[in-house]
Amino acid sequence: MQVKVDRELCCSSGMCVTNSPEIFDQDDRDGLVMLRQSTFRPEQFAELRLAADLCPGGAISVVEDAVEDDAARR
């Protein structure tokens, strides 16, 4: 799974940090989203999808790998 953040779309709501503080952070200067991790464990996948769904600015996107997507369907 790949997670991308677009700081230009970020509206600094903090939803990502509130729900997933071990994965996301906010820049102290401007409050914009930052990833704290570059790789993710399978047990974090649902949390990452939720963060993308809850982001009011649409700044977080999740790209599923084909293998992970197949495993999730089983």
Distance bins in CASP14 RR format, pairs under 12 A and 6 or more apart:
PFRMAT RR
TARGET T0000
AUTHOR 0000-0000-0000
RMODE 2
METHOD distances of the structure
MODEL  1
1 23 0 0 0 0 0 1 0 0 0 0 0
1 37 0 0 0 0 0 1 0 0 0 0 0
1 38 0 0 0 0 0 1 0 0 0 0 0
1 39 0 0 0 0 1 0 0 0 0 0 0
1 40 1 0 1 0 0 0 0 0 0 0 0
1 41 0 0 0 0 1 0 0 0 0 0 0
1 42 0 0 0 0 1 0 0 0 0 0 0
1 43 0 0 0 0 0 1 0 0 0 0 0
1 44 0 0 0 0 1 0 0 0 0 0 0
1 45 1 0 1 0 0 0 0 0 0 0 0
1 46 0 0 0 0 0 1 0 0 0 0 0
1 47 0 0 0 0 0 1 0 0 0 0 0
1 48 1 0 0 1 0 0 0 0 0 0 0
1 49 0 0 0 0 1 0 0 0 0 0 0
1 51 0 0 0 0 0 1 0 0 0 0 0
1 52 0 0 0 0 0 1 0 0 0 0 0
1 61 0 0 0 0 0 1 0 0 0 0 0
1 62 1 0 0 1 0 0 0 0 0 0 0
1 63 1 0 0 1 0 0 0 0 0 0 0
1 64 1 0 1 0 0 0 0 0 0 0 0
1 65 1 0 0 1 0 0 0 0 0 0 0
1 66 0 0 0 0 0 1 0 0 0 0 0
1 67 0 0 0 0 1 0 0 0 0 0 0
1 68 1 0 1 0 0 0 0 0 0 0 0
1 69 0 0 0 0 1 0 0 0 0 0 0
1 71 0 0 0 0 0 1 0 0 0 0 0
1 72 0 0 0 0 1 0 0 0 0 0 0
2 35 0 0 0 0 0 1 0 0 0 0 0
2 37 0 0 0 0 0 1 0 0 0 0 0
2 38 0 0 0 0 1 0 0 0 0 0 0
2 39 0 0 0 0 1 0 0 0 0 0 0
2 40 0 0 0 0 1 0 0 0 0 0 0
2 45 0 0 0 0 0 1 0 0 0 0 0
2 48 0 0 0 0 1 0 0 0 0 0 0
2 52 0 0 0 0 0 1 0 0 0 0 0
2 60 0 0 0 0 0 1 0 0 0 0 0
2 61 0 0 0 0 1 0 0 0 0 0 0
2 62 1 0 0 1 0 0 0 0 0 0 0
2 63 1 0 1 0 0 0 0 0 0 0 0
2 64 0 0 0 0 1 0 0 0 0 0 0
2 65 1 0 0 1 0 0 0 0 0 0 0
2 68 0 0 0 0 1 0 0 0 0 0 0
3 16 0 0 0 0 0 1 0 0 0 0 0
3 20 0 0 0 0 0 1 0 0 0 0 0
3 23 1 0 0 1 0 0 0 0 0 0 0
3 24 0 0 0 0 1 0 0 0 0 0 0
3 33 0 0 0 0 0 1 0 0 0 0 0
3 34 0 0 0 0 0 1 0 0 0 0 0
3 35 1 0 0 1 0 0 0 0 0 0 0
3 36 0 0 0 0 0 1 0 0 0 0 0
3 37 0 0 0 0 1 0 0 0 0 0 0
3 38 0 0 0 0 1 0 0 0 0 0 0
3 39 0 0 0 0 1 0 0 0 0 0 0
3 40 1 0 0 1 0 0 0 0 0 0 0
3 44 0 0 0 0 1 0 0 0 0 0 0
3 45 0 0 0 0 1 0 0 0 0 0 0
3 47 0 0 0 0 0 1 0 0 0 0 0
3 48 1 0 1 0 0 0 0 0 0 0 0
3 49 0 0 0 0 1 0 0 0 0 0 0
3 50 0 0 0 0 0 1 0 0 0 0 0
3 51 0 0 0 0 1 0 0 0 0 0 0
3 52 1 0 0 1 0 0 0 0 0 0 0
3 55 0 0 0 0 0 1 0 0 0 0 0
3 59 0 0 0 0 0 1 0 0 0 0 0
3 60 1 0 0 1 0 0 0 0 0 0 0
3 61 1 0 0 1 0 0 0 0 0 0 0
3 62 1 0 1 0 0 0 0 0 0 0 0
3 63 1 0 0 1 0 0 0 0 0 0 0
3 64 0 0 0 0 0 1 0 0 0 0 0
3 65 0 0 0 0 0 1 0 0 0 0 0
4 10 0 0 0 0 0 1 0 0 0 0 0
4 33 0 0 0 0 0 1 0 0 0 0 0
4 35 0 0 0 0 1 0 0 0 0 0 0
4 38 0 0 0 0 0 1 0 0 0 0 0
4 48 0 0 0 0 0 1 0 0 0 0 0
4 51 0 0 0 0 0 1 0 0 0 0 0
4 52 0 0 0 0 1 0 0 0 0 0 0
4 55 0 0 0 0 0 1 0 0 0 0 0
4 58 0 0 0 0 0 1 0 0 0 0 0
4 59 0 0 0 0 1 0 0 0 0 0 0
4 60 1 0 0 1 0 0 0 0 0 0 0
4 61 1 0 1 0 0 0 0 0 0 0 0
4 62 0 0 0 0 1 0 0 0 0 0 0
4 63 1 0 0 1 0 0 0 0 0 0 0
5 16 0 0 0 0 1 0 0 0 0 0 0
5 17 0 0 0 0 0 1 0 0 0 0 0
5 20 0 0 0 0 0 1 0 0 0 0 0
5 23 0 0 0 0 0 1 0 0 0 0 0
5 24 1 0 0 1 0 0 0 0 0 0 0
5 25 0 0 0 0 0 1 0 0 0 0 0
5 26 0 0 0 0 0 1 0 0 0 0 0
5 27 0 0 0 0 0 1 0 0 0 0 0
5 32 0 0 0 0 1 0 0 0 0 0 0
5 33 1 0 1 0 0 0 0 0 0 0 0
5 34 1 0 0 1 0 0 0 0 0 0 0
5 35 1 0 1 0 0 0 0 0 0 0 0
5 36 0 0 0 0 0 1 0 0 0 0 0
5 37 0 0 0 0 0 1 0 0 0 0 0
5 38 0 0 0 0 0 1 0 0 0 0 0
5 48 0 0 0 0 0 1 0 0 0 0 0
5 51 0 0 0 0 1 0 0 0 0 0 0
5 52 0 0 0 0 1 0 0 0 0 0 0
5 55 0 0 0 0 1 0 0 0 0 0 0
5 57 0 0 0 0 0 1 0 0 0 0 0
5 58 0 0 0 0 1 0 0 0 0 0 0
5 59 1 0 1 0 0 0 0 0 0 0 0
5 60 1 0 1 0 0 0 0 0 0 0 0
5 61 1 0 0 1 0 0 0 0 0 0 0
5 62 0 0 0 0 0 1 0 0 0 0 0
6 32 0 0 0 0 1 0 0 0 0 0 0
6 33 0 0 0 0 1 0 0 0 0 0 0
6 34 0 0 0 0 0 1 0 0 0 0 0
6 35 0 0 0 0 0 1 0 0 0 0 0
6 52 0 0 0 0 0 1 0 0 0 0 0
6 55 0 0 0 0 1 0 0 0 0 0 0
6 57 0 0 0 0 1 0 0 0 0 0 0
6 58 1 0 0 1 0 0 0 0 0 0 0
6 59 1 0 1 0 0 0 0 0 0 0 0
6 60 1 0 0 1 0 0 0 0 0 0 0
6 61 1 0 0 1 0 0 0 0 0 0 0
7 26 0 0 0 0 0 1 0 0 0 0 0
7 27 0 0 0 0 1 0 0 0 0 0 0
7 29 0 0 0 0 0 1 0 0 0 0 0
7 30 0 0 0 0 1 0 0 0 0 0 0
7 31 0 0 0 0 1 0 0 0 0 0 0
7 32 1 0 1 0 0 0 0 0 0 0 0
7 33 1 0 0 1 0 0 0 0 0 0 0
7 34 0 0 0 0 1 0 0 0 0 0 0
7 35 0 0 0 0 0 1 0 0 0 0 0
7 57 0 0 0 0 0 1 0 0 0 0 0
7 58 0 0 0 0 0 1 0 0 0 0 0
7 59 1 0 0 1 0 0 0 0 0 0 0
7 60 0 0 0 0 0 1 0 0 0 0 0
8 30 0 0 0 0 0 1 0 0 0 0 0
8 32 0 0 0 0 1 0 0 0 0 0 0
8 33 0 0 0 0 0 1 0 0 0 0 0
8 57 0 0 0 0 0 1 0 0 0 0 0
8 58 0 0 0 0 0 1 0 0 0 0 0
8 59 1 0 0 1 0 0 0 0 0 0 0
9 32 0 0 0 0 1 0 0 0 0 0 0
9 33 0 0 0 0 1 0 0 0 0 0 0
9 52 0 0 0 0 0 1 0 0 0 0 0
9 55 0 0 0 0 1 0 0 0 0 0 0
9 56 0 0 0 0 1 0 0 0 0 0 0
9 57 1 0 1 0 0 0 0 0 0 0 0
9 58 1 0 1 0 0 0 0 0 0 0 0
9 59 1 1 0 0 0 0 0 0 0 0 0
9 60 0 0 0 0 1 0 0 0 0 0 0
9 61 0 0 0 0 1 0 0 0 0 0 0
10 16 0 0 0 0 1 0 0 0 0 0 0
10 17 0 0 0 0 0 1 0 0 0 0 0
10 24 0 0 0 0 0 1 0 0 0 0 0
10 25 0 0 0 0 0 1 0 0 0 0 0
10 26 0 0 0 0 1 0 0 0 0 0 0
10 27 0 0 0 0 1 0 0 0 0 0 0
10 30 0 0 0 0 1 0 0 0 0 0 0
10 31 1 0 0 1 0 0 0 0 0 0 0
10 32 1 0 1 0 0 0 0 0 0 0 0
10 33 1 0 1 0 0 0 0 0 0 0 0
10 34 0 0 0 0 1 0 0 0 0 0 0
10 35 0 0 0 0 0 1 0 0 0 0 0
10 55 0 0 0 0 1 0 0 0 0 0 0
10 56 0 0 0 0 1 0 0 0 0 0 0
10 57 1 0 0 1 0 0 0 0 0 0 0
10 58 0 0 0 0 1 0 0 0 0 0 0
10 59 1 0 1 0 0 0 0 0 0 0 0
10 60 0 0 0 0 1 0 0 0 0 0 0
10 61 0 0 0 0 0 1 0 0 0 0 0
11 26 0 0 0 0 0 1 0 0 0 0 0
11 30 0 0 0 0 0 1 0 0 0 0 0
11 31 0 0 0 0 1 0 0 0 0 0 0
11 32 0 0 0 0 1 0 0 0 0 0 0
11 33 0 0 0 0 1 0 0 0 0 0 0
11 55 0 0 0 0 1 0 0 0 0 0 0
11 56 1 0 1 0 0 0 0 0 0 0 0
11 57 1 0 1 0 0 0 0 0 0 0 0
11 58 0 0 0 0 1 0 0 0 0 0 0
11 59 1 0 0 1 0 0 0 0 0 0 0
11 60 0 0 0 0 0 1 0 0 0 0 0
12 24 0 0 0 0 0 1 0 0 0 0 0
12 25 0 0 0 0 0 1 0 0 0 0 0
12 26 1 0 0 1 0 0 0 0 0 0 0
12 27 0 0 0 0 1 0 0 0 0 0 0
12 28 0 0 0 0 0 1 0 0 0 0 0
12 29 0 0 0 0 0 1 0 0 0 0 0
12 30 1 0 0 1 0 0 0 0 0 0 0
12 31 1 0 1 0 0 0 0 0 0 0 0
12 32 1 0 0 1 0 0 0 0 0 0 0
12 33 1 0 0 1 0 0 0 0 0 0 0
12 34 0 0 0 0 0 1 0 0 0 0 0
12 55 0 0 0 0 0 1 0 0 0 0 0
12 56 0 0 0 0 1 0 0 0 0 0 0
12 57 0 0 0 0 1 0 0 0 0 0 0
12 59 0 0 0 0 1 0 0 0 0 0 0
13 19 0 0 0 0 0 1 0 0 0 0 0
13 24 0 0 0 0 0 1 0 0 0 0 0
13 26 0 0 0 0 1 0 0 0 0 0 0
13 31 0 0 0 0 1 0 0 0 0 0 0
13 32 0 0 0 0 0 1 0 0 0 0 0
13 33 0 0 0 0 1 0 0 0 0 0 0
13 51 0 0 0 0 0 1 0 0 0 0 0
13 54 0 0 0 0 1 0 0 0 0 0 0
13 55 1 0 0 1 0 0 0 0 0 0 0
13 56 1 0 1 0 0 0 0 0 0 0 0
13 57 1 0 0 1 0 0 0 0 0 0 0
13 58 0 0 0 0 0 1 0 0 0 0 0
13 59 0 0 0 0 1 0 0 0 0 0 0
13 60 0 0 0 0 0 1 0 0 0 0 0
14 20 0 0 0 0 0 1 0 0 0 0 0
14 21 0 0 0 0 1 0 0 0 0 0 0
14 24 0 0 0 0 1 0 0 0 0 0 0
14 25 0 0 0 0 1 0 0 0 0 0 0
14 26 1 0 0 1 0 0 0 0 0 0 0
14 27 0 0 0 0 0 1 0 0 0 0 0
14 31 1 0 0 1 0 0 0 0 0 0 0
14 32 0 0 0 0 1 0 0 0 0 0 0
14 33 1 0 0 1 0 0 0 0 0 0 0
14 34 0 0 0 0 0 1 0 0 0 0 0
14 51 0 0 0 0 0 1 0 0 0 0 0
14 54 0 0 0 0 1 0 0 0 0 0 0
14 55 0 0 0 0 1 0 0 0 0 0 0
14 56 0 0 0 0 1 0 0 0 0 0 0
14 57 0 0 0 0 0 1 0 0 0 0 0
14 59 0 0 0 0 0 1 0 0 0 0 0
14 60 0 0 0 0 0 1 0 0 0 0 0
15 21 0 0 0 0 0 1 0 0 0 0 0
15 24 0 0 0 0 1 0 0 0 0 0 0
15 26 0 0 0 0 0 1 0 0 0 0 0
15 33 0 0 0 0 1 0 0 0 0 0 0
15 50 0 0 0 0 1 0 0 0 0 0 0
15 51 1 0 0 1 0 0 0 0 0 0 0
15 52 0 0 0 0 0 1 0 0 0 0 0
15 53 0 0 0 0 1 0 0 0 0 0 0
15 54 1 0 1 0 0 0 0 0 0 0 0
15 55 1 0 0 1 0 0 0 0 0 0 0
15 56 1 0 0 1 0 0 0 0 0 0 0
15 57 0 0 0 0 1 0 0 0 0 0 0
15 58 0 0 0 0 0 1 0 0 0 0 0
15 59 0 0 0 0 0 1 0 0 0 0 0
15 60 0 0 0 0 1 0 0 0 0 0 0
16 22 0 0 0 0 0 1 0 0 0 0 0
16 23 1 0 0 1 0 0 0 0 0 0 0
16 24 1 1 0 0 0 0 0 0 0 0 0
16 25 0 0 0 0 1 0 0 0 0 0 0
16 26 0 0 0 0 1 0 0 0 0 0 0
16 31 0 0 0 0 0 1 0 0 0 0 0
16 32 0 0 0 0 0 1 0 0 0 0 0
16 33 1 0 1 0 0 0 0 0 0 0 0
16 34 0 0 0 0 1 0 0 0 0 0 0
16 35 0 0 0 0 1 0 0 0 0 0 0
16 36 0 0 0 0 0 1 0 0 0 0 0
16 47 0 0 0 0 1 0 0 0 0 0 0
16 48 0 0 0 0 1 0 0 0 0 0 0
16 50 0 0 0 0 1 0 0 0 0 0 0
16 51 1 0 1 0 0 0 0 0 0 0 0
16 52 0 0 0 0 1 0 0 0 0 0 0
16 53 0 0 0 0 0 1 0 0 0 0 0
16 54 1 0 0 1 0 0 0 0 0 0 0
16 55 1 0 0 1 0 0 0 0 0 0 0
16 56 0 0 0 0 0 1 0 0 0 0 0
16 57 0 0 0 0 0 1 0 0 0 0 0
16 58 0 0 0 0 0 1 0 0 0 0 0
16 59 0 0 0 0 1 0 0 0 0 0 0
16 60 1 0 0 1 0 0 0 0 0 0 0
16 61 0 0 0 0 0 1 0 0 0 0 0
16 62 0 0 0 0 0 1 0 0 0 0 0
17 23 0 0 0 0 1 0 0 0 0 0 0
17 24 1 0 1 0 0 0 0 0 0 0 0
17 25 1 0 0 1 0 0 0 0 0 0 0
17 26 1 0 1 0 0 0 0 0 0 0 0
17 27 0 0 0 0 0 1 0 0 0 0 0
17 28 0 0 0 0 0 1 0 0 0 0 0
17 31 0 0 0 0 1 0 0 0 0 0 0
17 32 0 0 0 0 0 1 0 0 0 0 0
17 33 1 0 0 1 0 0 0 0 0 0 0
17 34 0 0 0 0 1 0 0 0 0 0 0
17 35 0 0 0 0 0 1 0 0 0 0 0
17 36 0 0 0 0 1 0 0 0 0 0 0
17 51 0 0 0 0 1 0 0 0 0 0 0
17 54 0 0 0 0 0 1 0 0 0 0 0
17 55 0 0 0 0 0 1 0 0 0 0 0
17 60 0 0 0 0 0 1 0 0 0 0 0
18 24 0 0 0 0 1 0 0 0 0 0 0
18 25 0 0 0 0 0 1 0 0 0 0 0
18 26 0 0 0 0 0 1 0 0 0 0 0
18 33 0 0 0 0 0 1 0 0 0 0 0
18 47 0 0 0 0 0 1 0 0 0 0 0
18 50 0 0 0 0 0 1 0 0 0 0 0
18 51 0 0 0 0 1 0 0 0 0 0 0
18 54 0 0 0 0 1 0 0 0 0 0 0
18 55 0 0 0 0 0 1 0 0 0 0 0
19 44 0 0 0 0 0 1 0 0 0 0 0
19 46 0 0 0 0 0 1 0 0 0 0 0
19 47 1 0 0 1 0 0 0 0 0 0 0
19 48 0 0 0 0 0 1 0 0 0 0 0
19 49 0 0 0 0 0 1 0 0 0 0 0
19 50 1 0 0 1 0 0 0 0 0 0 0
19 51 1 0 1 0 0 0 0 0 0 0 0
19 52 0 0 0 0 0 1 0 0 0 0 0
19 53 0 0 0 0 0 1 0 0 0 0 0
19 54 1 0 0 1 0 0 0 0 0 0 0
19 55 0 0 0 0 1 0 0 0 0 0 0
19 60 0 0 0 0 0 1 0 0 0 0 0
20 26 0 0 0 0 0 1 0 0 0 0 0
20 33 0 0 0 0 0 1 0 0 0 0 0
20 35 0 0 0 0 0 1 0 0 0 0 0
20 36 0 0 0 0 1 0 0 0 0 0 0
20 37 0 0 0 0 1 0 0 0 0 0 0
20 40 0 0 0 0 0 1 0 0 0 0 0
20 44 1 0 0 1 0 0 0 0 0 0 0
20 45 0 0 0 0 0 1 0 0 0 0 0
20 46 0 0 0 0 0 1 0 0 0 0 0
20 47 1 0 1 0 0 0 0 0 0 0 0
20 48 1 0 0 1 0 0 0 0 0 0 0
20 49 0 0 0 0 0 1 0 0 0 0 0
20 50 1 0 0 1 0 0 0 0 0 0 0
20 51 1 0 1 0 0 0 0 0 0 0 0
20 52 0 0 0 0 0 1 0 0 0 0 0
20 53 0 0 0 0 0 1 0 0 0 0 0
20 54 0 0 0 0 1 0 0 0 0 0 0
20 55 0 0 0 0 0 1 0 0 0 0 0
20 60 0 0 0 0 1 0 0 0 0 0 0
21 34 0 0 0 0 0 1 0 0 0 0 0
21 36 0 0 0 0 1 0 0 0 0 0 0
21 37 0 0 0 0 0 1 0 0 0 0 0
21 47 0 0 0 0 0 1 0 0 0 0 0
21 51 0 0 0 0 0 1 0 0 0 0 0
22 35 0 0 0 0 0 1 0 0 0 0 0
22 36 1 0 0 1 0 0 0 0 0 0 0
22 37 1 0 0 1 0 0 0 0 0 0 0
22 40 0 0 0 0 0 1 0 0 0 0 0
22 41 0 0 0 0 0 1 0 0 0 0 0
22 43 0 0 0 0 0 1 0 0 0 0 0
22 44 0 0 0 0 1 0 0 0 0 0 0
22 47 0 0 0 0 1 0 0 0 0 0 0
22 48 0 0 0 0 0 1 0 0 0 0 0
22 51 0 0 0 0 0 1 0 0 0 0 0
23 33 0 0 0 0 0 1 0 0 0 0 0
23 34 0 0 0 0 0 1 0 0 0 0 0
23 35 1 0 0 1 0 0 0 0 0 0 0
23 36 1 0 1 0 0 0 0 0 0 0 0
23 37 1 0 1 0 0 0 0 0 0 0 0
23 38 0 0 0 0 0 1 0 0 0 0 0
23 39 0 0 0 0 0 1 0 0 0 0 0
23 40 1 0 0 1 0 0 0 0 0 0 0
23 41 0 0 0 0 0 1 0 0 0 0 0
23 43 0 0 0 0 0 1 0 0 0 0 0
23 44 1 0 0 1 0 0 0 0 0 0 0
23 45 0 0 0 0 0 1 0 0 0 0 0
23 46 0 0 0 0 0 1 0 0 0 0 0
23 47 1 0 0 1 0 0 0 0 0 0 0
23 48 1 0 0 1 0 0 0 0 0 0 0
23 49 0 0 0 0 0 1 0 0 0 0 0
23 50 0 0 0 0 0 1 0 0 0 0 0
23 51 1 0 0 1 0 0 0 0 0 0 0
23 52 0 0 0 0 0 1 0 0 0 0 0
23 60 0 0 0 0 1 0 0 0 0 0 0
23 62 0 0 0 0 0 1 0 0 0 0 0
24 31 0 0 0 0 0 1 0 0 0 0 0
24 32 0 0 0 0 0 1 0 0 0 0 0
24 33 1 0 1 0 0 0 0 0 0 0 0
24 34 1 0 0 1 0 0 0 0 0 0 0
24 35 1 0 0 1 0 0 0 0 0 0 0
24 36 1 0 0 1 0 0 0 0 0 0 0
24 37 0 0 0 0 1 0 0 0 0 0 0
24 40 0 0 0 0 0 1 0 0 0 0 0
24 44 0 0 0 0 0 1 0 0 0 0 0
24 47 0 0 0 0 1 0 0 0 0 0 0
24 48 0 0 0 0 1 0 0 0 0 0 0
24 50 0 0 0 0 0 1 0 0 0 0 0
24 51 1 0 0 1 0 0 0 0 0 0 0
24 52 0 0 0 0 0 1 0 0 0 0 0
24 54 0 0 0 0 0 1 0 0 0 0 0
24 55 0 0 0 0 1 0 0 0 0 0 0
24 59 0 0 0 0 0 1 0 0 0 0 0
24 60 1 0 0 1 0 0 0 0 0 0 0
25 31 0 0 0 0 1 0 0 0 0 0 0
25 32 0 0 0 0 1 0 0 0 0 0 0
25 33 1 0 0 1 0 0 0 0 0 0 0
25 34 1 0 1 0 0 0 0 0 0 0 0
25 35 1 0 0 1 0 0 0 0 0 0 0
25 36 1 0 1 0 0 0 0 0 0 0 0
25 37 0 0 0 0 1 0 0 0 0 0 0
26 32 1 0 0 1 0 0 0 0 0 0 0
26 33 1 0 0 1 0 0 0 0 0 0 0
26 34 1 0 0 1 0 0 0 0 0 0 0
26 35 0 0 0 0 0 1 0 0 0 0 0
26 36 0 0 0 0 0 1 0 0 0 0 0
26 59 0 0 0 0 0 1 0 0 0 0 0
27 33 1 0 0 1 0 0 0 0 0 0 0
27 34 1 0 1 0 0 0 0 0 0 0 0
27 35 0 0 0 0 0 1 0 0 0 0 0
27 36 0 0 0 0 0 1 0 0 0 0 0
28 34 0 0 0 0 1 0 0 0 0 0 0
31 59 0 0 0 0 0 1 0 0 0 0 0
32 55 0 0 0 0 0 1 0 0 0 0 0
32 57 0 0 0 0 0 1 0 0 0 0 0
32 59 0 0 0 0 1 0 0 0 0 0 0
32 60 0 0 0 0 0 1 0 0 0 0 0
33 51 0 0 0 0 1 0 0 0 0 0 0
33 52 0 0 0 0 0 1 0 0 0 0 0
33 54 0 0 0 0 0 1 0 0 0 0 0
33 55 1 0 0 1 0 0 0 0 0 0 0
33 56 0 0 0 0 0 1 0 0 0 0 0
33 57 0 0 0 0 1 0 0 0 0 0 0
33 58 0 0 0 0 1 0 0 0 0 0 0
33 59 1 0 1 0 0 0 0 0 0 0 0
33 60 1 0 0 1 0 0 0 0 0 0 0
33 61 0 0 0 0 0 1 0 0 0 0 0
34 59 0 0 0 0 0 1 0 0 0 0 0
34 60 0 0 0 0 0 1 0 0 0 0 0
35 44 0 0 0 0 0 1 0 0 0 0 0
35 48 0 0 0 0 0 1 0 0 0 0 0
35 51 0 0 0 0 0 1 0 0 0 0 0
35 59 0 0 0 0 0 1 0 0 0 0 0
35 60 0 0 0 0 1 0 0 0 0 0 0
35 61 0 0 0 0 0 1 0 0 0 0 0
35 62 0 0 0 0 0 1 0 0 0 0 0
36 44 0 0 0 0 0 1 0 0 0 0 0
37 44 0 0 0 0 1 0 0 0 0 0 0
37 47 0 0 0 0 0 1 0 0 0 0 0
37 48 0 0 0 0 1 0 0 0 0 0 0
39 45 0 0 0 0 0 1 0 0 0 0 0
39 48 0 0 0 0 0 1 0 0 0 0 0
39 65 0 0 0 0 0 1 0 0 0 0 0
40 46 0 0 0 0 0 1 0 0 0 0 0
40 47 0 0 0 0 1 0 0 0 0 0 0
40 48 1 0 0 1 0 0 0 0 0 0 0
40 49 0 0 0 0 0 1 0 0 0 0 0
40 51 0 0 0 0 0 1 0 0 0 0 0
40 62 0 0 0 0 1 0 0 0 0 0 0
40 63 0 0 0 0 0 1 0 0 0 0 0
40 64 0 0 0 0 0 1 0 0 0 0 0
40 65 0 0 0 0 0 1 0 0 0 0 0
40 68 0 0 0 0 1 0 0 0 0 0 0
41 47 0 0 0 0 1 0 0 0 0 0 0
41 48 0 0 0 0 0 1 0 0 0 0 0
41 68 0 0 0 0 0 1 0 0 0 0 0
42 48 0 0 0 0 0 1 0 0 0 0 0
42 64 0 0 0 0 0 1 0 0 0 0 0
42 65 0 0 0 0 0 1 0 0 0 0 0
42 67 0 0 0 0 0 1 0 0 0 0 0
42 68 1 0 0 1 0 0 0 0 0 0 0
42 71 1 0 0 1 0 0 0 0 0 0 0
42 72 0 0 0 0 1 0 0 0 0 0 0
44 50 0 0 0 0 0 1 0 0 0 0 0
44 51 0 0 0 0 1 0 0 0 0 0 0
44 62 0 0 0 0 0 1 0 0 0 0 0
44 68 0 0 0 0 0 1 0 0 0 0 0
45 51 0 0 0 0 0 1 0 0 0 0 0
45 52 0 0 0 0 0 1 0 0 0 0 0
45 62 0 0 0 0 1 0 0 0 0 0 0
45 63 0 0 0 0 0 1 0 0 0 0 0
45 64 0 0 0 0 1 0 0 0 0 0 0
45 65 0 0 0 0 0 1 0 0 0 0 0
45 68 1 0 0 1 0 0 0 0 0 0 0
45 69 0 0 0 0 0 1 0 0 0 0 0
45 71 0 0 0 0 1 0 0 0 0 0 0
45 72 1 0 0 1 0 0 0 0 0 0 0
46 52 0 0 0 0 0 1 0 0 0 0 0
46 53 0 0 0 0 0 1 0 0 0 0 0
46 62 0 0 0 0 0 1 0 0 0 0 0
46 68 0 0 0 0 0 1 0 0 0 0 0
46 72 0 0 0 0 1 0 0 0 0 0 0
47 53 0 0 0 0 0 1 0 0 0 0 0
47 54 0 0 0 0 0 1 0 0 0 0 0
47 60 0 0 0 0 0 1 0 0 0 0 0
47 62 0 0 0 0 0 1 0 0 0 0 0
48 54 0 0 0 0 0 1 0 0 0 0 0
48 55 0 0 0 0 0 1 0 0 0 0 0
48 60 1 0 0 1 0 0 0 0 0 0 0
48 61 0 0 0 0 1 0 0 0 0 0 0
48 62 1 0 1 0 0 0 0 0 0 0 0
48 63 0 0 0 0 0 1 0 0 0 0 0
48 64 0 0 0 0 0 1 0 0 0 0 0
48 68 0 0 0 0 0 1 0 0 0 0 0
49 55 0 0 0 0 0 1 0 0 0 0 0
49 60 0 0 0 0 1 0 0 0 0 0 0
49 61 0 0 0 0 0 1 0 0 0 0 0
49 62 1 0 1 0 0 0 0 0 0 0 0
49 63 0 0 0 0 0 1 0 0 0 0 0
49 64 0 0 0 0 1 0 0 0 0 0 0
49 68 0 0 0 0 0 1 0 0 0 0 0
49 69 0 0 0 0 0 1 0 0 0 0 0
49 72 0 0 0 0 1 0 0 0 0 0 0
50 60 0 0 0 0 1 0 0 0 0 0 0
50 62 0 0 0 0 1 0 0 0 0 0 0
51 57 0 0 0 0 0 1 0 0 0 0 0
51 58 0 0 0 0 0 1 0 0 0 0 0
51 59 0 0 0 0 1 0 0 0 0 0 0
51 60 1 0 1 0 0 0 0 0 0 0 0
51 61 0 0 0 0 0 1 0 0 0 0 0
51 62 0 0 0 0 1 0 0 0 0 0 0
52 58 1 0 0 1 0 0 0 0 0 0 0
52 59 0 0 0 0 1 0 0 0 0 0 0
52 60 1 0 1 0 0 0 0 0 0 0 0
52 61 1 0 0 1 0 0 0 0 0 0 0
52 62 1 0 1 0 0 0 0 0 0 0 0
52 63 0 0 0 0 0 1 0 0 0 0 0
52 64 0 0 0 0 0 1 0 0 0 0 0
53 60 0 0 0 0 1 0 0 0 0 0 0
53 61 0 0 0 0 0 1 0 0 0 0 0
53 62 0 0 0 0 1 0 0 0 0 0 0
54 60 0 0 0 0 1 0 0 0 0 0 0
54 62 0 0 0 0 0 1 0 0 0 0 0
55 61 0 0 0 0 1 0 0 0 0 0 0
55 62 0 0 0 0 0 1 0 0 0 0 0
62 68 0 0 0 0 0 1 0 0 0 0 0
62 69 0 0 0 0 0 1 0 0 0 0 0
62 72 0 0 0 0 0 1 0 0 0 0 0
63 69 0 0 0 0 0 1 0 0 0 0 0
64 70 0 0 0 0 1 0 0 0 0 0 0
64 71 0 0 0 0 0 1 0 0 0 0 0
64 72 1 0 0 1 0 0 0 0 0 0 0
64 73 0 0 0 0 0 1 0 0 0 0 0
65 71 0 0 0 0 1 0 0 0 0 0 0
65 72 0 0 0 0 0 1 0 0 0 0 0
66 72 0 0 0 0 0 1 0 0 0 0 0
66 73 0 0 0 0 0 1 0 0 0 0 0
67 73 0 0 0 0 0 1 0 0 0 0 0
67 74 0 0 0 0 0 1 0 0 0 0 0
68 74 0 0 0 0 0 1 0 0 0 0 0
END
